[in-house]
C-alpha cells in the first residue's frame, strides 16, 4: 500500500505531516538565502582576503546582507506581479 | 458510520492532502525561482551595496526580472517553433 494514502493517517498525524512539510520548505528557503548571501557578500566585500576579516569588511558584509534581502523582497514582489499579469492575460 | 462513509471520508482527506502537497511544491518552486532571479539581477544591478537600495537600483532590479522573463518566454516560443519546423521537415 502507498504509505502516503491517508487511510492509515489520523487527523493528528495528517496535521503533523503538513506542519513538517511546511517547515521543510521554509528551512530549504532559509538555507538557500543563507548560501546565496554568503556567496554574494563574500564576493562584494572581501576583495583581497587578509589574515582577518577587518572592520570595513565586516561592515560591508552587514550592509550587503541587508541590501540582498531588500533586493530579494523587491524581486519577489516584481515576480508575483508578473505572475498575476500573465495569469490575467490567459 | 458505514464503511462507505469512511471510505468517502478518507478519499476526501486524501485529495486534501494531495492538494496541500501540490501547493507546497509550487511554493517551493516559486521560492527557488525568486532566488535565481535575485542571483542574476543582483549581479546585473548592484555595484557596491550602500546604506539603502537607491531608486535607480530598484528600477534596475524590477526591469531585470521582467526582461529576464520576457527573454525566457521569447526563447521558449522560438525554440518551440524551431522544433516544430524540424519535425515538419522530417
Backbone of each chain as nested JSON, in Angstrom:
{
  "chains": [
    {"id": "A", "residues": [
      {"number": 1, "name": "UNK", "atoms": {"N": [0.844, -1.205, 0.0], "CA": [0.0, 0.0, 0.0], "C": [0.874, 1.247, 0.0]}},
      {"number": 2, "name": "UNK", "atoms": {"N": [0.406, 2.236, -0.671], "CA": [1.09, 3.518, -0.664], "C": [1.114, 4.086, 0.752]}},
      {"number": 3, "name": "UNK", "atoms": {"N": [2.281, 4.315, 1.314], "CA": [2.329, 4.777, 2.698], "C": [1.757, 6.181, 2.868]}},
      {"number": 4, "name": "UNK", "atoms": {"N": [1.579, 6.894, 1.747], "CA": [1.094, 8.265, 1.865], "C": [-0.428, 8.366, 1.793]}},
      {"number": 5, "name": "UNK", "atoms": {"N": [-1.099, 7.257, 1.499], "CA": [-2.552, 7.351, 1.49], "C": [-3.024, 7.591, 2.913]}},
      {"number": 6, "name": "UNK", "atoms": {"N": [-4.043, 8.429, 3.008], "CA": [-4.422, 8.914, 4.326], "C": [-5.323, 7.953, 5.074]}},
      {"number": 7, "name": "UNK", "atoms": {"N": [-5.663, 6.806, 4.437], "CA": [-6.482, 5.815, 5.145], "C": [-5.845, 5.46, 6.48]}},
      {"number": 8, "name": "UNK", "atoms": {"N": [-4.506, 5.42, 6.457], "CA": [-3.81, 4.987, 7.658], "C": [-3.47, 6.161, 8.58]}},
      {"number": 9, "name": "UNK", "atoms": {"N": [-3.806, 7.387, 8.144], "CA": [-3.426, 8.553, 8.938], "C": [-4.603, 9.099, 9.741]}},
      {"number": 10, "name": "UNK", "atoms": {"N": [-4.347, 9.375, 10.975], "CA": [-5.362, 10.069, 11.763], "C": [-5.262, 11.557, 11.449]}},
      {"number": 11, "name": "UNK", "atoms": {"N": [-6.252, 12.327, 11.869], "CA": [-6.218, 13.777, 11.649], "C": [-4.981, 14.405, 12.271]}},
      {"number": 12, "name": "UNK", "atoms": {"N": [-4.633, 13.917, 13.429], "CA": [-3.471, 14.453, 14.138], "C": [-2.203, 14.179, 13.327]}},
      {"number": 13, "name": "UNK", "atoms": {"N": [-2.08, 12.95, 12.852], "CA": [-0.908, 12.588, 12.047], "C": [-0.857, 13.411, 10.765]}},
      {"number": 14, "name": "UNK", "atoms": {"N": [-2.025, 13.611, 10.194], "CA": [-2.098, 14.393, 8.96], "C": [-1.618, 15.83, 9.202]}},
      {"number": 15, "name": "UNK", "atoms": {"N": [-2.088, 16.419, 10.276], "CA": [-1.663, 17.779, 10.607], "C": [-0.169, 17.862, 10.869]}},
      {"number": 16, "name": "UNK", "atoms": {"N": [0.344, 16.851, 11.557], "CA": [1.783, 16.83, 11.835], "C": [2.583, 16.758, 10.545]}},
      {"number": 17, "name": "UNK", "atoms": {"N": [2.099, 15.906, 9.651], "CA": [2.766, 15.748, 8.36], "C": [2.766, 17.073, 7.589]}},
      {"number": 18, "name": "UNK", "atoms": {"N": [1.633, 17.75, 7.589], "CA": [1.532, 19.026, 6.884], "C": [2.452, 20.072, 7.511]}},
      {"number": 19, "name": "UNK", "atoms": {"N": [2.486, 20.117, 8.817], "CA": [3.369, 21.055, 9.508], "C": [4.83, 20.776, 9.162]}},
      {"number": 20, "name": "UNK", "atoms": {"N": [5.162, 19.483, 9.157], "CA": [6.537, 19.08, 8.881], "C": [6.956, 19.502, 7.475]}},
      {"number": 21, "name": "UNK", "atoms": {"N": [6.065, 19.327, 6.522], "CA": [6.369, 19.703, 5.144], "C": [6.521, 21.213, 5.013]}},
      {"number": 22, "name": "UNK", "atoms": {"N": [5.613, 21.938, 5.619], "CA": [5.709, 23.405, 5.624], "C": [7.063, 23.855, 6.173]}},
      {"number": 23, "name": "UNK", "atoms": {"N": [7.459, 23.209, 7.251], "CA": [8.717, 23.568, 7.894], "C": [9.909, 23.25, 6.998]}},
      {"number": 24, "name": "UNK", "atoms": {"N": [9.84, 22.092, 6.333], "CA": [10.942, 21.718, 5.453], "C": [11.094, 22.717, 4.305]}},
      {"number": 25, "name": "UNK", "atoms": {"N": [9.977, 23.158, 3.75], "CA": [10.021, 24.154, 2.674], "C": [10.643, 25.452, 3.192]}},
      {"number": 26, "name": "UNK", "atoms": {"N": [10.235, 25.852, 4.396], "CA": [10.771, 27.09, 4.981], "C": [12.266, 26.976, 5.27]}},
      {"number": 27, "name": "UNK", "atoms": {"N": [12.691, 25.83, 5.788], "CA": [14.106, 25.622, 6.092], "C": [14.933, 25.636, 4.813]}},
      {"number": 28, "name": "UNK", "atoms": {"N": [14.447, 24.974, 3.782], "CA": [15.163, 24.949, 2.5], "C": [15.313, 26.371, 1.948]}},
      {"number": 29, "name": "UNK", "atoms": {"N": [14.254, 27.161, 2.081], "CA": [14.282, 28.543, 1.616], "C": [15.328, 29.363, 2.387]}},
      {"number": 30, "name": "UNK", "atoms": {"N": [15.345, 29.201, 3.696], "CA": [16.303, 29.93, 4.526], "C": [17.737, 29.508, 4.215]}},
      {"number": 31, "name": "UNK", "atoms": {"N": [17.934, 28.215, 3.984], "CA": [19.281, 27.729, 3.664], "C": [19.781, 28.298, 2.348]}},
      {"number": 32, "name": "UNK", "atoms": {"N": [18.871, 28.341, 1.372], "CA": [19.235, 28.894, 0.07], "C": [19.602, 30.372, 0.205]}},
      {"number": 33, "name": "UNK", "atoms": {"N": [18.812, 31.089, 0.987], "CA": [19.063, 32.505, 1.237], "C": [20.441, 32.698, 1.862]}},
      {"number": 34, "name": "UNK", "atoms": {"N": [20.724, 31.903, 2.867], "CA": [21.997, 31.973, 3.587], "C": [23.167, 31.706, 2.647]}},
      {"number": 35, "name": "UNK", "atoms": {"N": [23.032, 30.673, 1.847], "CA": [24.129, 30.282, 0.988], "C": [24.373, 31.32, -0.118]}},
      {"number": 36, "name": "UNK", "atoms": {"N": [23.289, 31.856, -0.693], "CA": [23.429, 32.906, -1.719], "C": [24.038, 34.178, -1.126]}},
      {"number": 37, "name": "UNK", "atoms": {"N": [23.542, 34.57, 0.053], "CA": [24.029, 35.786, 0.688], "C": [25.517, 35.681, 0.988]}},
      {"number": 38, "name": "UNK", "atoms": {"N": [25.929, 34.532, 1.496], "CA": [27.343, 34.318, 1.809], "C": [28.195, 34.439, 0.553]}},
      {"number": 39, "name": "UNK", "atoms": {"N": [27.744, 33.78, -0.502], "CA": [28.486, 33.808, -1.764], "C": [28.579, 35.235, -2.314]}},
      {"number": 40, "name": "UNK", "atoms": {"N": [27.412, 35.92, -2.383], "CA": [27.377, 37.258, -2.981], "C": [28.152, 38.278, -2.147]}},
      {"number": 41, "name": "UNK", "atoms": {"N": [28.015, 38.218, -0.83], "CA": [28.634, 39.242, 0.006], "C": [30.126, 38.98, 0.197]}},
      {"number": 42, "name": "UNK", "atoms": {"N": [30.517, 37.746, 0.134], "CA": [31.952, 37.452, 0.151], "C": [32.585, 38.057, -1.108]}},
      {"number": 43, "name": "UNK", "atoms": {"N": [31.917, 37.844, -2.213], "CA": [32.42, 38.347, -3.493], "C": [32.505, 39.884, -3.493]}},
      {"number": 44, "name": "UNK", "atoms": {"N": [31.467, 40.545, -2.972], "CA": [31.442, 42.013, -2.962], "C": [32.398, 42.618, -1.935]}},
      {"number": 45, "name": "UNK", "atoms": {"N": [32.523, 41.975, -0.782], "CA": [33.17, 42.645, 0.35], "C": [34.598, 42.202, 0.651]}},
      {"number": 46, "name": "UNK", "atoms": {"N": [34.925, 40.987, 0.297], "CA": [36.287, 40.535, 0.572], "C": [37.035, 40.458, -0.755]}},
      {"number": 47, "name": "UNK", "atoms": {"N": [37.654, 41.588, -1.113], "CA": [38.312, 41.68, -2.412], "C": [39.642, 40.932, -2.385]}},
      {"number": 48, "name": "UNK", "atoms": {"N": [40.391, 41.234, -1.305], "CA": [41.675, 40.547, -1.149], "C": [41.693, 39.942, 0.252]}},
      {"number": 49, "name": "UNK", "atoms": {"N": [41.43, 38.653, 0.376], "CA": [41.33, 38.063, 1.725], "C": [42.625, 38.242, 2.516]}},
      {"number": 50, "name": "UNK", "atoms": {"N": [42.518, 38.896, 3.694], "CA": [43.694, 39.112, 4.531], "C": [43.771, 38.103, 5.667]}},
      {"number": 51, "name": "UNK", "atoms": {"N": [44.555, 38.421, 6.688], "CA": [44.725, 37.477, 7.8], "C": [43.516, 37.467, 8.741]}},
      {"number": 52, "name": "UNK", "atoms": {"N": [42.707, 38.511, 8.682], "CA": [41.449, 38.504, 9.442], "C": [40.398, 39.291, 8.673]}},
      {"number": 53, "name": "UNK", "atoms": {"N": [39.139, 39.16, 9.109], "CA": [38.071, 39.93, 8.488], "C": [38.078, 41.307, 9.145]}},
      {"number": 54, "name": "UNK", "atoms": {"N": [38.598, 42.317, 8.448], "CA": [38.744, 43.619, 9.103], "C": [37.419, 44.352, 9.238]}},
      {"number": 55, "name": "UNK", "atoms": {"N": [37.459, 45.439, 9.964], "CA": [36.248, 46.187, 10.301], "C": [35.454, 46.635, 9.078]}},
      {"number": 56, "name": "UNK", "atoms": {"N": [36.165, 47.155, 8.094], "CA": [35.487, 47.613, 6.876], "C": [34.765, 46.451, 6.202]}},
      {"number": 57, "name": "UNK", "atoms": {"N": [35.431, 45.316, 6.149], "CA": [34.826, 44.144, 5.515], "C": [33.589, 43.691, 6.283]}},
      {"number": 58, "name": "UNK", "atoms": {"N": [33.682, 43.698, 7.606], "CA": [32.531, 43.286, 8.412], "C": [31.346, 44.212, 8.193]}},
      {"number": 59, "name": "UNK", "atoms": {"N": [31.632, 45.514, 8.155], "CA": [30.553, 46.48, 7.918], "C": [29.949, 46.277, 6.535]}},
      {"number": 60, "name": "UNK", "atoms": {"N": [30.822, 46.049, 5.572], "CA": [30.358, 45.808, 4.198], "C": [29.464, 44.575, 4.151]}},
      {"number": 61, "name": "UNK", "atoms": {"N": [29.86, 43.513, 4.83], "CA": [29.07, 42.272, 4.838], "C": [27.685, 42.517, 5.448]}},
      {"number": 62, "name": "UNK", "atoms": {"N": [27.667, 43.243, 6.564], "CA": [26.375, 43.531, 7.213], "C": [25.459, 44.315, 6.272]}},
      {"number": 63, "name": "UNK", "atoms": {"N": [26.032, 45.33, 5.622], "CA": [25.244, 46.158, 4.718], "C": [24.796, 45.335, 3.512]}},
      {"number": 64, "name": "UNK", "atoms": {"N": [25.704, 44.525, 3.008], "CA": [25.42, 43.681, 1.848], "C": [24.263, 42.717, 2.139]}},
      {"number": 65, "name": "UNK", "atoms": {"N": [24.265, 42.131, 3.332], "CA": [23.167, 41.226, 3.73], "C": [21.825, 41.941, 3.681]}},
      {"number": 66, "name": "UNK", "atoms": {"N": [21.805, 43.146, 4.272], "CA": [20.549, 43.915, 4.295], "C": [20.073, 44.245, 2.879]}},
      {"number": 67, "name": "UNK", "atoms": {"N": [21.023, 44.661, 2.032], "CA": [20.637, 45.002, 0.657], "C": [20.221, 43.75, -0.108]}},
      {"number": 68, "name": "UNK", "atoms": {"N": [20.871, 42.621, 0.169], "CA": [20.496, 41.39, -0.524], "C": [19.049, 41.022, -0.207]}},
      {"number": 69, "name": "UNK", "atoms": {"N": [18.678, 41.205, 1.071], "CA": [17.305, 40.894, 1.464], "C": [16.316, 41.914, 0.898]}},
      {"number": 70, "name": "UNK", "atoms": {"N": [16.733, 43.198, 0.849], "CA": [15.889, 44.209, 0.188], "C": [15.633, 43.802, -1.262]}},
      {"number": 71, "name": "UNK", "atoms": {"N": [16.719, 43.456, -1.948], "CA": [16.615, 43.08, -3.36], "C": [15.7, 41.858, -3.506]}},
      {"number": 72, "name": "UNK", "atoms": {"N": [15.858, 40.911, -2.601], "CA": [15.042, 39.7, -2.642], "C": [13.555, 40.031, -2.549]}},
      {"number": 73, "name": "UNK", "atoms": {"N": [13.224, 40.931, -1.649], "CA": [11.818, 41.299, -1.492], "C": [11.27, 42.011, -2.727]}},
      {"number": 74, "name": "UNK", "atoms": {"N": [12.098, 42.875, -3.285], "CA": [11.675, 43.591, -4.482], "C": [11.49, 42.634, -5.658]}},
      {"number": 75, "name": "UNK", "atoms": {"N": [12.452, 41.738, -5.824], "CA": [12.39, 40.745, -6.902], "C": [11.143, 39.867, -6.727]}},
      {"number": 76, "name": "UNK", "atoms": {"N": [10.904, 39.482, -5.489], "CA": [9.752, 38.648, -5.179], "C": [8.436, 39.355, -5.51]}},
      {"number": 77, "name": "UNK", "atoms": {"N": [8.38, 40.641, -5.179], "CA": [7.184, 41.432, -5.464], "C": [6.981, 41.574, -6.985]}},
      {"number": 78, "name": "UNK", "atoms": {"N": [8.092, 41.867, -7.689], "CA": [8.028, 42.022, -9.138], "C": [7.556, 40.725, -9.809]}},
      {"number": 79, "name": "UNK", "atoms": {"N": [8.114, 39.611, -9.344], "CA": [7.753, 38.309, -9.908], "C": [6.275, 38.006, -9.678]}},
      {"number": 80, "name": "UNK", "atoms": {"N": [5.793, 38.276, -8.478], "CA": [4.395, 37.934, -8.207], "C": [3.44, 38.845, -8.993]}},
      {"number": 81, "name": "UNK", "atoms": {"N": [3.833, 40.116, -9.189], "CA": [3.037, 40.998, -10.047], "C": [2.989, 40.445, -11.472]}},
      {"number": 82, "name": "UNK", "atoms": {"N": [4.151, 39.968, -11.931], "CA": [4.228, 39.436, -13.293], "C": [3.397, 38.172, -13.452]}},
      {"number": 83, "name": "UNK", "atoms": {"N": [3.47, 37.295, -12.456], "CA": [2.662, 36.06, -12.496], "C": [1.184, 36.425, -12.597]}},
      {"number": 84, "name": "UNK", "atoms": {"N": [0.787, 37.399, -11.785], "CA": [-0.595, 37.867, -11.788], "C": [-0.986, 38.373, -13.179]}},
      {"number": 85, "name": "UNK", "atoms": {"N": [-0.08, 39.178, -13.766], "CA": [-0.365, 39.776, -15.066], "C": [-0.49, 38.706, -16.155]}},
      {"number": 86, "name": "UNK", "atoms": {"N": [0.452, 37.761, -16.153], "CA": [0.418, 36.691, -17.15], "C": [-0.839, 35.848, -16.966]}},
      {"number": 87, "name": "UNK", "atoms": {"N": [-1.222, 35.671, -15.725], "CA": [-2.403, 34.889, -15.393], "C": [-3.657, 35.553, -15.968]}},
      {"number": 88, "name": "UNK", "atoms": {"N": [-3.739, 36.882, -15.836], "CA": [-4.904, 37.615, -16.331], "C": [-4.991, 37.615, -17.854]}},
      {"number": 89, "name": "UNK", "atoms": {"N": [-3.816, 37.513, -18.482], "CA": [-3.796, 37.536, -19.949], "C": [-4.352, 36.262, -20.56]}},
      {"number": 90, "name": "UNK", "atoms": {"N": [-4.312, 35.18, -19.784], "CA": [-4.727, 33.881, -20.307], "C": [-6.246, 33.699, -20.31]}}
    ]},
    {"id": "B", "residues": [
      {"number": 1, "name": "UNK", "atoms": {"N": [-21.486, 5.157, 11.492], "CA": [-20.948, 5.454, 10.172], "C": [-20.712, 4.149, 9.396]}},
      {"number": 2, "name": "UNK", "atoms": {"N": [-21.162, 4.086, 8.162], "CA": [-20.972, 2.876, 7.365], "C": [-19.549, 2.84, 6.798]}},
      {"number": 3, "name": "UNK", "atoms": {"N": [-19.181, 1.672, 6.306], "CA": [-17.848, 1.546, 5.697], "C": [-17.713, 2.505, 4.513]}},
      {"number": 4, "name": "UNK", "atoms": {"N": [-18.829, 2.645, 3.797], "CA": [-18.808, 3.528, 2.638], "C": [-18.502, 4.976, 3.036]}},
      {"number": 5, "name": "UNK", "atoms": {"N": [-19.129, 5.397, 4.136], "CA": [-18.889, 6.754, 4.642], "C": [-17.413, 6.952, 4.978]}},
      {"number": 6, "name": "UNK", "atoms": {"N": [-16.852, 5.936, 5.612], "CA": [-15.446, 6.026, 5.996], "C": [-14.559, 6.114, 4.741]}},
      {"number": 7, "name": "UNK", "atoms": {"N": [-14.87, 5.264, 3.756], "CA": [-14.116, 5.28, 2.502], "C": [-14.21, 6.663, 1.841]}},
      {"number": 8, "name": "UNK", "atoms": {"N": [-15.421, 7.199, 1.821], "CA": [-15.659, 8.508, 1.232], "C": [-14.841, 9.577, 1.976]}},
      {"number": 9, "name": "UNK", "atoms": {"N": [-14.888, 9.513, 3.286], "CA": [-14.145, 10.447, 4.128], "C": [-12.655, 10.384, 3.862]}},
      {"number": 10, "name": "UNK", "atoms": {"N": [-12.113, 9.175, 3.731], "CA": [-10.669, 9.061, 3.532], "C": [-10.284, 9.537, 2.133]}},
      {"number": 11, "name": "UNK", "atoms": {"N": [-11.217, 9.394, 1.188], "CA": [-10.947, 9.887, -0.164], "C": [-10.827, 11.419, -0.153]}},
      {"number": 12, "name": "UNK", "atoms": {"N": [-11.746, 12.044, 0.589], "CA": [-11.711, 13.498, 0.714], "C": [-10.411, 13.945, 1.399]}},
      {"number": 13, "name": "UNK", "atoms": {"N": [-10.067, 13.248, 2.486], "CA": [-8.839, 13.57, 3.209], "C": [-7.622, 13.413, 2.3]}},
      {"number": 14, "name": "UNK", "atoms": {"N": [-7.663, 12.394, 1.452], "CA": [-6.543, 12.135, 0.557], "C": [-6.4, 13.258, -0.476]}},
      {"number": 15, "name": "UNK", "atoms": {"N": [-7.525, 13.678, -1.04], "CA": [-7.494, 14.775, -2.007], "C": [-6.969, 16.042, -1.355]}},
      {"number": 16, "name": "UNK", "atoms": {"N": [-7.424, 16.267, -0.147], "CA": [-6.997, 17.453, 0.592], "C": [-5.48, 17.456, 0.791]}},
      {"number": 17, "name": "UNK", "atoms": {"N": [-4.957, 16.295, 1.17], "CA": [-3.523, 16.144, 1.395], "C": [-2.767, 16.317, 0.076]}},
      {"number": 18, "name": "UNK", "atoms": {"N": [-3.322, 15.715, -0.964], "CA": [-2.749, 15.813, -2.301], "C": [-2.638, 17.288, -2.727]}},
      {"number": 19, "name": "UNK", "atoms": {"N": [-3.718, 18.035, -2.503], "CA": [-3.734, 19.452, -2.857], "C": [-2.728, 20.244, -2.033]}},
      {"number": 20, "name": "UNK", "atoms": {"N": [-2.62, 19.867, -0.773], "CA": [-1.647, 20.519, 0.098], "C": [-0.226, 20.293, -0.426]}},
      {"number": 21, "name": "UNK", "atoms": {"N": [0.081, 19.045, -0.821], "CA": [1.41, 18.737, -1.36], "C": [1.695, 19.555, -2.606]}},
      {"number": 22, "name": "UNK", "atoms": {"N": [0.721, 19.602, -3.499], "CA": [0.917, 20.347, -4.74], "C": [1.173, 21.825, -4.455]}},
      {"number": 23, "name": "UNK", "atoms": {"N": [0.395, 22.388, -3.535], "CA": [0.556, 23.799, -3.193], "C": [1.93, 24.07, -2.591]}},
      {"number": 24, "name": "UNK", "atoms": {"N": [2.385, 23.179, -1.713], "CA": [3.705, 23.356, -1.09], "C": [4.818, 23.204, -2.124]}},
      {"number": 25, "name": "UNK", "atoms": {"N": [4.615, 22.279, -3.047], "CA": [5.606, 22.049, -4.097], "C": [5.724, 23.3, -4.968]}},
      {"number": 26, "name": "UNK", "atoms": {"N": [4.567, 23.857, -5.308], "CA": [4.56, 25.069, -6.119], "C": [5.218, 26.234, -5.379]}},
      {"number": 27, "name": "UNK", "atoms": {"N": [4.927, 26.319, -4.09], "CA": [5.525, 27.369, -3.267], "C": [7.053, 27.248, -3.301]}},
      {"number": 28, "name": "UNK", "atoms": {"N": [7.545, 26.017, -3.138], "CA": [8.991, 25.788, -3.14], "C": [9.6, 26.147, -4.502]}},
      {"number": 29, "name": "UNK", "atoms": {"N": [8.885, 25.813, -5.584], "CA": [9.403, 26.123, -6.923], "C": [9.471, 27.634, -7.15]}},
      {"number": 30, "name": "UNK", "atoms": {"N": [8.435, 28.333, -6.706], "CA": [8.433, 29.789, -6.871], "C": [9.543, 30.429, -6.047]}},
      {"number": 31, "name": "UNK", "atoms": {"N": [9.727, 29.944, -4.836], "CA": [10.808, 30.465, -3.999], "C": [12.168, 30.227, -4.652]}},
      {"number": 32, "name": "UNK", "atoms": {"N": [12.353, 29.044, -5.218], "CA": [13.615, 28.742, -5.893], "C": [13.82, 29.675, -7.085]}},
      {"number": 33, "name": "UNK", "atoms": {"N": [12.745, 29.937, -7.798], "CA": [12.797, 30.852, -8.944], "C": [13.196, 32.266, -8.504]}},
      {"number": 34, "name": "UNK", "atoms": {"N": [12.633, 32.721, -7.384], "CA": [12.969, 34.056, -6.875], "C": [14.454, 34.121, -6.511]}},
      {"number": 35, "name": "UNK", "atoms": {"N": [14.958, 33.05, -5.902], "CA": [16.399, 33.016, -5.584], "C": [17.235, 33.139, -6.855]}},
      {"number": 36, "name": "UNK", "atoms": {"N": [16.801, 32.46, -7.91], "CA": [17.558, 32.509, -9.159], "C": [17.518, 33.916, -9.762]}},
      {"number": 37, "name": "UNK", "atoms": {"N": [16.331, 34.513, -9.806], "CA": [16.207, 35.885, -10.315], "C": [17.073, 36.85, -9.505]}},
      {"number": 38, "name": "UNK", "atoms": {"N": [16.999, 36.698, -8.191], "CA": [17.743, 37.613, -7.331], "C": [19.249, 37.475, -7.562]}},
      {"number": 39, "name": "UNK", "atoms": {"N": [19.687, 36.249, -7.748], "CA": [21.089, 35.962, -8.046], "C": [21.513, 36.697, -9.322]}},
      {"number": 40, "name": "UNK", "atoms": {"N": [20.749, 36.486, -10.402], "CA": [21.074, 37.067, -11.7], "C": [21.024, 38.601, -11.652]}},
      {"number": 41, "name": "UNK", "atoms": {"N": [19.96, 39.141, -11.06], "CA": [19.755, 40.584, -11.095], "C": [20.642, 41.323, -10.094]}},
      {"number": 42, "name": "UNK", "atoms": {"N": [21.024, 40.67, -9.039], "CA": [21.995, 41.238, -8.117], "C": [23.295, 41.511, -8.863]}},
      {"number": 43, "name": "UNK", "atoms": {"N": [23.732, 40.531, -9.641], "CA": [24.968, 40.687, -10.415], "C": [24.842, 41.831, -11.426]}},
      {"number": 44, "name": "UNK", "atoms": {"N": [23.671, 41.961, -12.041], "CA": [23.47, 42.999, -13.06], "C": [23.362, 44.39, -12.455]}},
      {"number": 45, "name": "UNK", "atoms": {"N": [22.702, 44.498, -11.301], "CA": [22.28, 45.825, -10.832], "C": [23.066, 46.391, -9.652]}},
      {"number": 46, "name": "UNK", "atoms": {"N": [23.657, 45.547, -8.847], "CA": [24.318, 46.085, -7.655], "C": [25.829, 46.15, -7.848]}},
      {"number": 47, "name": "UNK", "atoms": {"N": [26.322, 47.382, -7.714], "CA": [27.767, 47.566, -7.844], "C": [28.393, 47.409, -6.471]}},
      {"number": 48, "name": "UNK", "atoms": {"N": [28.203, 48.417, -5.618], "CA": [28.659, 48.334, -4.225], "C": [27.431, 48.48, -3.34]}},
      {"number": 49, "name": "UNK", "atoms": {"N": [27.177, 47.519, -2.439], "CA": [25.995, 47.658, -1.58], "C": [26.078, 48.903, -0.697]}},
      {"number": 50, "name": "UNK", "atoms": {"N": [25.075, 49.784, -0.778], "CA": [25.065, 51.022, 0.0], "C": [24.178, 50.919, 1.228]}},
      {"number": 51, "name": "UNK", "atoms": {"N": [23.871, 52.069, 1.834], "CA": [23.045, 52.07, 3.044], "C": [21.58, 51.755, 2.739]}},
      {"number": 52, "name": "UNK", "atoms": {"N": [21.179, 51.98, 1.475], "CA": [19.849, 51.513, 1.062], "C": [19.836, 51.279, -0.44]}},
      {"number": 53, "name": "UNK", "atoms": {"N": [18.79, 50.6, -0.927], "CA": [18.675, 50.434, -2.369], "C": [18.199, 51.762, -2.931]}},
      {"number": 54, "name": "UNK", "atoms": {"N": [18.997, 52.407, -3.791], "CA": [18.508, 53.67, -4.353], "C": [17.513, 53.38, -5.476]}},
      {"number": 55, "name": "UNK", "atoms": {"N": [16.817, 54.43, -5.9], "CA": [15.707, 54.205, -6.832], "C": [16.212, 53.696, -8.182]}},
      {"number": 56, "name": "UNK", "atoms": {"N": [17.411, 54.077, -8.545], "CA": [17.967, 53.583, -9.805], "C": [18.169, 52.067, -9.746]}},
      {"number": 57, "name": "UNK", "atoms": {"N": [18.695, 51.627, -8.596], "CA": [18.907, 50.187, -8.408], "C": [17.576, 49.44, -8.37]}},
      {"number": 58, "name": "UNK", "atoms": {"N": [16.594, 50.05, -7.721], "CA": [15.275, 49.411, -7.658], "C": [14.675, 49.253, -9.054]}},
      {"number": 59, "name": "UNK", "atoms": {"N": [14.777, 50.314, -9.857], "CA": [14.273, 50.228, -11.233], "C": [15.024, 49.145, -12.002]}},
      {"number": 60, "name": "UNK", "atoms": {"N": [16.337, 49.122, -11.812], "CA": [17.151, 48.114, -12.497], "C": [16.684, 46.708, -12.123]}},
      {"number": 61, "name": "UNK", "atoms": {"N": [16.435, 46.472, -10.831], "CA": [16.014, 45.139, -10.373], "C": [14.66, 44.73, -10.962]}},
      {"number": 62, "name": "UNK", "atoms": {"N": [13.684, 45.646, -10.907], "CA": [12.365, 45.282, -11.441], "C": [12.436, 45.06, -12.957]}},
      {"number": 63, "name": "UNK", "atoms": {"N": [13.152, 45.949, -13.662], "CA": [13.315, 45.738, -15.105], "C": [14.023, 44.425, -15.399]}},
      {"number": 64, "name": "UNK", "atoms": {"N": [15.028, 44.138, -14.612], "CA": [15.815, 42.914, -14.811], "C": [14.937, 41.667, -14.723]}},
      {"number": 65, "name": "UNK", "atoms": {"N": [14.082, 41.618, -13.705], "CA": [13.197, 40.456, -13.546], "C": [12.241, 40.353, -14.741]}},
      {"number": 66, "name": "UNK", "atoms": {"N": [11.61, 41.488, -15.085], "CA": [10.643, 41.452, -16.19], "C": [11.296, 41.111, -17.524]}},
      {"number": 67, "name": "UNK", "atoms": {"N": [12.475, 41.68, -17.795], "CA": [13.142, 41.386, -19.064], "C": [13.651, 39.953, -19.092]}},
      {"number": 68, "name": "UNK", "atoms": {"N": [14.085, 39.434, -17.945], "CA": [14.53, 38.039, -17.913], "C": [13.377, 37.11, -18.276]}},
      {"number": 69, "name": "UNK", "atoms": {"N": [12.195, 37.407, -17.711], "CA": [11.011, 36.584, -18.027], "C": [10.651, 36.729, -19.509]}},
      {"number": 70, "name": "UNK", "atoms": {"N": [10.742, 37.966, -20.041], "CA": [10.491, 38.184, -21.477], "C": [11.409, 37.316, -22.33]}},
      {"number": 71, "name": "UNK", "atoms": {"N": [12.704, 37.335, -21.974], "CA": [13.676, 36.553, -22.741], "C": [13.339, 35.071, -22.632]}},
      {"number": 72, "name": "UNK", "atoms": {"N": [13.001, 34.644, -21.45], "CA": [12.667, 33.249, -21.236], "C": [11.457, 32.827, -22.079]}},
      {"number": 73, "name": "UNK", "atoms": {"N": [10.438, 33.69, -22.127], "CA": [9.243, 33.386, -22.934], "C": [9.571, 33.4, -24.427]}},
      {"number": 74, "name": "UNK", "atoms": {"N": [10.355, 34.416, -24.824], "CA": [10.742, 34.535, -26.236], "C": [11.499, 33.309, -26.7]}},
      {"number": 75, "name": "UNK", "atoms": {"N": [12.469, 32.895, -25.892], "CA": [13.284, 31.738, -26.264], "C": [12.451, 30.465, -26.282]}},
      {"number": 76, "name": "UNK", "atoms": {"N": [11.571, 30.327, -25.289], "CA": [10.707, 29.145, -25.253], "C": [9.848, 29.059, -26.517]}},
      {"number": 77, "name": "UNK", "atoms": {"N": [9.233, 30.186, -26.875], "CA": [8.37, 30.196, -28.067], "C": [9.149, 29.937, -29.347]}},
      {"number": 78, "name": "UNK", "atoms": {"N": [10.272, 30.632, -29.464], "CA": [11.045, 30.489, -30.702], "C": [11.623, 29.084, -30.823]}},
      {"number": 79, "name": "UNK", "atoms": {"N": [12.065, 28.555, -29.691], "CA": [12.618, 27.195, -29.687], "C": [11.542, 26.19, -30.081]}},
      {"number": 80, "name": "UNK", "atoms": {"N": [10.332, 26.411, -29.582], "CA": [9.21, 25.529, -29.939], "C": [8.957, 25.581, -31.447]}},
      {"number": 81, "name": "UNK", "atoms": {"N": [9.038, 26.801, -32.026], "CA": [8.846, 26.949, -33.479], "C": [9.916, 26.199, -34.258]}},
      {"number": 82, "name": "UNK", "atoms": {"N": [11.16, 26.344, -33.793], "CA": [12.262, 25.665, -34.477], "C": [12.061, 24.152, -34.423]}},
      {"number": 83, "name": "UNK", "atoms": {"N": [11.687, 23.669, -33.249], "CA": [11.441, 22.228, -33.101], "C": [10.333, 21.772, -34.033]}},
      {"number": 84, "name": "UNK", "atoms": {"N": [9.267, 22.576, -34.081], "CA": [8.12, 22.218, -34.907], "C": [8.519, 22.142, -36.37]}},
      {"number": 85, "name": "UNK", "atoms": {"N": [9.321, 23.144, -36.808], "CA": [9.777, 23.172, -38.178], "C": [10.62, 21.934, -38.486]}},
      {"number": 86, "name": "UNK", "atoms": {"N": [11.522, 21.599, -37.583], "CA": [12.398, 20.459, -37.848], "C": [11.614, 19.146, -37.834]}},
      {"number": 87, "name": "UNK", "atoms": {"N": [10.572, 19.088, -37.032], "CA": [9.714, 17.896, -37.046], "C": [8.941, 17.853, -38.368]}},
      {"number": 88, "name": "UNK", "atoms": {"N": [8.477, 19.048, -38.824], "CA": [7.749, 19.13, -40.092], "C": [8.589, 18.713, -41.276]}},
      {"number": 89, "name": "UNK", "atoms": {"N": [9.893, 18.937, -41.186], "CA": [10.79, 18.616, -42.293], "C": [11.195, 17.147, -42.356]}},
      {"number": 90, "name": "UNK", "atoms": {"N": [10.882, 16.419, -41.292], "CA": [11.331, 15.019, -41.251], "C": [10.482, 14.112, -42.142]}}
    ]}
  ]
}
